[in-house]
């Protein structure tokens, strides 16, 4: 056999480093799928460095936890679930039962309202109140100087960072959820009439006078 052709199969690995997050090792072969493996250390020209750790102080809540709480207003599902977030109920009237949200407390100088960002856009509390819990992916409270540096003066009272759900590559799925409530009392006590009601006061007085 003349002029044989030798083919060498080599495997290449691509090292992906996400700043402020994790380091991943990806198989770079020409295939339809990629195998991603997280690693704790990644090589540099002269030494091996560990993955970067986040120094941001924040507390997060997943949308799955919100979805399990059947409330008409999403603010009512945040009680005691996010560290550093103060939730106060203003009214119990249907349609006006939105809770007040604060991070720095009510004693903040001037305006104490926090900044709310939905998918990176500044919004008002009224817009956030009417979001469906099924549309929310996560809610994060930002309150330390490192995470609030990018917001400037608007981040002085803290930031509520909301991420909504996005489409993904998967099979079509239909999910139906039904929540029902009662708006009238099942049983109402029948009050005493005018003839029998004075007996509550005259009968004890008569019993006391006899003794």
C-alpha positions in Angstrom: 0.0 0.0 0.0 1.5 3.3 -1.1 1.1 6.7 0.5 -1.1 5.6 3.5 -3.2 8.3 5.0 -3.2 8.5 8.8 -6.0 10.3 10.6 -5.5 11.3 14.2 -8.5 11.9 16.4 -7.9 14.5 19.0 -10.2 15.7 21.7 -10.3 19.4 22.5 -11.6 21.0 25.6 -12.9 24.6 25.9 -12.7 26.3 29.2 -15.5 28.8 29.8 -15.1 31.2 32.7 -18.1 33.3 33.8 -17.0 36.4 35.6 -18.4 36.4 39.1 -19.8 32.9 38.7 -18.5 29.5 37.9 -16.0 27.8 35.6 -17.1 25.2 33.1 -15.2 22.7 30.9 -16.9 22.0 27.6 -16.1 19.2 25.1 -15.3 21.0 21.8 -15.9 18.1 19.4 -18.0 18.7 16.3 -21.2 17.1 17.6 -24.7 18.2 18.0 -24.5 18.3 21.8 -22.0 19.7 24.2 -20.9 18.1 27.4 -20.5 20.8 30.1 -18.7 19.9 33.3 -18.2 22.4 36.2 -14.7 22.6 37.6 -13.5 24.1 40.8 -10.0 25.1 39.4 -8.9 26.4 36.0 -5.4 26.7 34.7 -3.6 30.0 34.0 -0.2 30.6 32.4 1.8 30.3 35.7 -0.6 28.9 38.3 -4.0 27.3 38.9 -6.7 29.6 40.2 -10.0 28.7 41.8 -13.4 29.8 40.5 -14.6 33.3 41.4 -16.8 33.6 44.4 -19.6 36.2 44.6 -19.2 38.9 47.3 -22.7 40.2 46.8 -25.1 40.1 49.8 -28.5 39.1 48.5 -31.5 36.9 49.2 -33.5 35.2 46.5 -36.8 33.5 46.1 -37.8 31.1 43.3 -41.0 31.4 41.3 -41.9 27.9 42.3 -42.3 28.9 45.9 -44.4 31.9 45.0 -46.7 29.7 42.8 -47.5 27.4 45.8 -49.1 30.4 47.6 -52.6 31.2 46.3 -52.8 34.9 46.8 -54.4 37.5 44.5 -51.5 39.9 44.9 -47.9 38.8 44.5 -46.7 41.1 47.3 -48.8 39.1 49.8 -46.7 36.0 49.1 -43.4 37.7 50.2 -44.0 37.7 54.0 -40.9 36.3 55.8 -39.4 34.8 52.6 -36.8 37.3 51.7 -34.2 38.4 54.2 -34.0 42.2 54.6 -37.4 42.8 53.0 -40.0 44.5 55.2 -43.6 43.7 54.1 -46.5 45.5 55.7 -50.2 45.0 55.0 -52.1 48.2 54.4 -55.6 47.1 53.9 -57.7 43.9 53.6 -60.2 45.3 51.2 -60.5 43.1 48.1 -58.6 44.7 45.2 -56.7 47.1 47.5 -54.8 44.6 49.6 -51.3 45.2 48.2 -48.6 45.2 50.8 -46.0 47.9 51.2 -42.4 46.8 50.5 -39.3 48.4 52.2 -35.7 47.4 52.5 -34.2 50.3 54.5 -37.2 50.6 56.8 -39.7 53.4 57.2 -37.2 55.6 59.0 -35.3 56.3 55.8 -34.8 60.0 55.0 -37.1 61.5 52.4 -38.6 58.8 50.2 -38.4 55.2 51.5 -39.7 53.4 48.4 -37.4 50.8 47.0 -36.5 50.4 43.3 -38.1 47.6 41.4 -36.5 46.2 38.2 -38.4 43.6 36.1 -36.1 42.0 33.5 -33.6 44.9 33.8 -36.2 47.7 33.3 -37.2 50.1 36.0 -40.9 49.7 36.9 -43.3 50.9 39.5 -44.8 49.0 42.4 -48.2 49.0 40.7 -46.7 47.1 37.8 -45.1 44.5 40.0 -48.2 44.0 42.1 -50.2 42.7 39.2 -47.6 40.2 37.9 -48.8 36.6 38.0 -46.7 34.3 40.3 -46.7 31.8 37.4 -44.7 34.3 35.2 -42.0 35.0 37.8 -38.7 33.0 37.6 -37.0 34.5 40.7 -37.1 37.6 43.0 -33.8 38.9 44.5 -33.3 41.6 47.1 -30.1 43.7 46.6 -29.1 45.8 49.5 -25.3 45.9 49.8 -23.0 48.6 48.3 -21.4 46.2 45.8 -24.7 45.2 44.1 -26.2 48.7 44.3 -23.2 50.5 42.8 -24.6 50.2 39.3 -27.9 51.8 40.3 -26.4 55.0 41.7 -28.9 57.2 43.7 -31.8 55.0 42.7 -30.4 52.1 44.7 -30.2 54.1 47.9 -33.2 52.3 49.4 -32.4 48.9 48.0 -33.5 47.1 44.8 -36.0 44.4 44.2 -34.7 42.5 41.1 -37.4 40.4 39.3 -36.7 37.9 36.5 -39.7 36.6 34.5 -39.8 33.2 32.8 -38.6 32.8 29.2 -39.2 30.2 26.5 -36.9 27.2 26.4 -36.1 24.4 23.9 -38.3 21.5 24.9 -41.5 19.7 24.0 -44.8 21.8 24.0 -46.4 21.6 27.4 -49.8 22.9 28.5 -50.4 23.5 32.2 -53.7 24.6 33.7 -54.1 25.8 37.3 -57.4 26.7 39.0 -57.9 28.6 42.2 -61.3 29.4 43.7 -62.4 31.4 46.6 -65.6 32.3 48.5 -66.8 35.8 48.8 -69.8 35.4 51.1 -70.2 33.9 54.5 -71.4 30.3 54.7 -73.2 30.9 58.0 -74.5 34.1 59.6 -75.6 34.3 63.2 -79.2 35.4 63.7 -79.3 38.4 66.1 -81.8 38.7 69.0 -84.9 40.7 68.4 -85.8 43.8 70.4 -88.0 41.9 72.8 -85.4 39.3 74.0 -82.3 41.5 73.9 -83.1 43.5 77.1 -83.1 40.2 79.0 -79.3 40.0 78.9 -79.1 43.1 81.2 -82.2 42.7 83.4 -81.7 39.0 84.2 -78.2 39.4 85.8 -79.4 42.4 87.8 -82.4 40.5 89.1 -80.3 37.5 90.1 -77.8 39.8 92.0 -80.6 41.5 93.9 -82.0 38.2 95.1 -78.7 37.1 96.5 
